[in-house]
Amino acid sequence: MAKGKVSKIIDGDTFKIQDGKSIRLSKVRAPELGTKGGAKARNELSSLIEGKTVSYDEKRESYNSSLLASC
């Protein structure tokens, strides 16, 4: 299992870690920013993990070049 410190929250199911990897949470469907509920979803994820070190299992690369992972 890999680890990384969360450096930026992209939206309700995607974030970046300090090494620059973009990680999308597997099996999570959150509204995109700019759609109803998008800002709330991003803020909720931010309150849970921003600035913290997370452990994740790499699954595969997703459609938008993010790493699909479970945390």
Residue pairs with C-beta under 8 A, 6 or more apart in sequence:
1 55
1 56
1 57
2 55
2 56
2 57
2 58
3 53
3 54
3 55
3 56
4 17
4 18
4 19
4 21
4 23
4 53
4 54
4 56
5 17
5 18
5 51
5 52
5 53
5 54
6 15
6 16
6 17
6 49
6 50
6 51
6 52
6 53
6 54
7 16
7 17
7 18
8 15
8 16
8 50
9 15
9 42
9 45
9 46
9 49
9 50
10 16
10 22
10 42
11 30
11 31
11 32
11 33
11 38
11 41
11 42
11 45
12 28
12 30
12 31
12 32
12 37
12 38
12 40
12 41
12 42
12 44
12 45
13 24
13 25
13 28
13 29
13 30
13 41
13 45
14 22
14 23
14 24
14 25
14 66
15 22
15 23
15 45
15 49
15 50
16 22
16 23
17 23
17 54
21 67
22 65
22 66
22 67
23 56
23 66
23 67
23 68
23 69
23 71
24 62
24 64
24 66
24 67
24 68
24 69
25 69
25 70
25 71
26 59
26 68
26 69
26 70
27 70
30 37
30 38
30 41
30 42
30 45
31 37
31 38
31 41
32 38
33 39
33 42
49 71
54 71
55 71
56 69
56 70
56 71
57 69
57 70
57 71
58 67
58 68
58 69
59 67
59 68
59 69
59 70
60 67
60 68
61 67
61 68
62 68
